[in-house]
């Protein structure tokens, strides 16, 4: 997927409607060869937007049964900033086991990775990859694609926010896509070496991106740049 990552991010960046976002997420599902990919955000005001490949019947059933209240994935992501592997969640409760069985019966796979995203003005979103591989294959999938999926999730969320009703973008000099990538990965705890490796660039090039972003943001140092980028909604973590 590394060879095609730029094309995927470009397609998301060029989306001009919610319908285009739905097309993009279906293309992502096919590119990663997984059963489902789903994105869902909720603003502080309760406005919601979602797109993905779960069936309409399952989405309606989820809402009708108020599964949001007991879903271990949602609860786990509310308590974490890092990606959440479904296998590490607590499914031992009777209600949680019944929910999982219902999900499997409605076309979901047993494996999942959900990336929590916290954006400006209280926004909370989840970007979820769902599949039906065995544990060994799923671990290998995560090891190979985890960093790419984190980048895609944050790009997807940044674009989705453009369609939020009444949203007024924060006035600021725009960061380039690579500057956004670099600051996002630094914000979620990657070292500079890990960021450079994830973006397939040298650490010297990475320093240039960080310095450029720092100057645009009027920040004193990298930590200050990350904080300003988050507060202005230029990156979300």
N, C-alpha and C positions, 0 to 999 in steps of 0.2 A: 504493500500500500504506500510505501514512502515515495515511489515514483509517481503515483497518482494523487498524492496529497494536495499539491498545489492546485491541480485541476478541480478537485473537490471543493477546496476552500474558495476558489474563484467562482464556481457555480453558486455557492451559497451567497457570496458577496454580491453577485449580480441578480439575485432574486428580487423581484419587484412586487410580489403579492404573496398572500398566504397560500394560494394555490401553488405558486412556484416553490415555496418552502416544503409543501407536501411532496411535490415531485422530487425535490432534493433529498428528502429523507428516505423515500422509496429507492432512489438511486444509491444512497449510502448503504441501505440494507443489502442491495444486490452486490455492491462492490465488496463488502465485507463478508458476503455469503453467510449471513445469519438469518434467523427466523424473523426477528422483529427489531426495529429501532423506533424509539418513541421520545418525543420532547414535550414537556409540559411546564408552563410557568404560571405563577400566581403573584399578582401585585399586592402591595400593602392594602389597596382599596378593595381587594377581592376579585378584580378582573382576571380572567383566565384565558389562556390561549394554548392550544395543543395541536400537534400533528404527529402522525406516526402510522404504523402498519398493523396495530391491533385491530381486530374485527370490530365493526360497529356494534354487533351484538354484545361483545365482551365489554366495551366501553359503557354501553347502556346498563348492563348488568352490574358493573362496578359501581356506577352512580346509584342505581336503584337499591343496592344492598348496603350503601354507605360504607364501602370497603376502605375508603380513605381513613376512616377512624381506626382500623385495626391493621392496615397494611404495614408489615415490618419494613418494607423497602422505604416507604415514606418516613416512618419513624426513625429508621437508621440514618437516612440522609439528613434529617433535621438536626441530628446530633454529630454530624461529621462534616469536614471540609474536603476530605480525600474521597476518591471513588470507593463505592461500597460493593463488595462481592456478595451476592445474595446468600451464598453458602455460609457466610460468617454471621448471618443474622439469626435471631431466635425465632424458630418456627415451631417450638414445642407446645405452645398453647393450643387448646382445642379450637378456638376461633381462627387462629392463624393457620392451623393444618387444614381446616375446612376451606379457608380462603385459597390456599395453595392448590388443593385438589380441584376446586372450581376453576381456577386459572388454567391448570393443565388440561382440564376437560374442554376449555374454550380456546385451545390453540396456542397457548404459551409454552415455551420450553422451560425446563427446570433451572437452567443456568441464567444468571443475569449479572450485569455490571451497571450500576447507576452512578452517574456523576452529578453531585449536588453543585448548584451554581447560585451564588448570592449576588444580586445586582443592585443598582441604585434604587433609592426610595423604597427599600423593604422588599424588593422583588426576590422571589425564590423559585428556582427552576430545577428540573431533573432531566438529564439526558440519559436514556437507558438503552442498553444493548441486551437483547434476550435471545437465547439459543437453546438447543437440545443436545449438545455434545456431552460426552462423558467427562469426568473430572479432569483426566489427564489432558485431553484435547482442549478443554476450556482453559486450563492453566497455561498451556502453550499459546493459545489465542491471546490471552491477556498480556502475557510477556511480550508478544510480538507487537501488539497494537495499542496497548494502554496509553502511551504518550500521544500517539496520533489521535486517539479518541478524545482525550482531554482537550487538545487543541480544537478539534472539530466541534466539540460541545460548546466551547466558549465562543467560537465564531458563530455557531448557529444561534446562540442566545443573543449575541450582539445584534445580529441581523433581525431576529424576531422582535426585539425591543423597538425596532423602527415602526412596527405595525401596531404598537400599543396605542389605544385611543387617547388623544389629548397629550401625547408625549411631546415635551419641548426639549430638544437636545441641549446639553450644556455647552455654552460658548467656550470653545477651546480650539487651539490649533490641532488639526487632525494628526494622529499617529499613523504611521504606515502599518500595513498588515504584519510585517516582520517585527516592528517595534511592539505592537500589541502582543504578538506571540511571546516575545522575550520577556516582557513585563508580567504577562499572565503566568508563565511558568515560574518566574522568580517569586511571584506572589504566593503561589501554592507550595513553595518550599523547595524547588529544584535548585541545585547548586549551579554555578556558571558552567561548569564542565558538562553537567547533565543537560542544561538548556542548549548549549552548542551542539551536543551530540543529537539531541532530539530534533533540532532544526537543520541538521546536516551542514553546519557552518563551522568555521574556526572560532576559537575564543577571541581572536583579534577582531574578526568581523562582528561578533556578538558585542564586544565592547563599543564598537562604533554605533550599533543600533541603540544600545543603552544610553550612550552619551547624547545621541541625537534626541532620544525621547526625553532625557533629563532637561535639555535646553528648551525644548518645546513646552515642557510643563513648568519651567521656571523653578526646578527643584534643586536643592542643595547637594543631594547625593542620590544613590540608587534607591535606598529605602524611602526617601522623601518622594521620589518619582513614582514609585509603586503606590504609595499612599494617595498621592494626588490623582493618579490615573483611576484608582478605585473610586475615590470620592466624587470624581467628575463623571463617572459612568463610562469611562473610556475602555476599561477592562472590568471584568466581573469574575469573582472567585468564590 
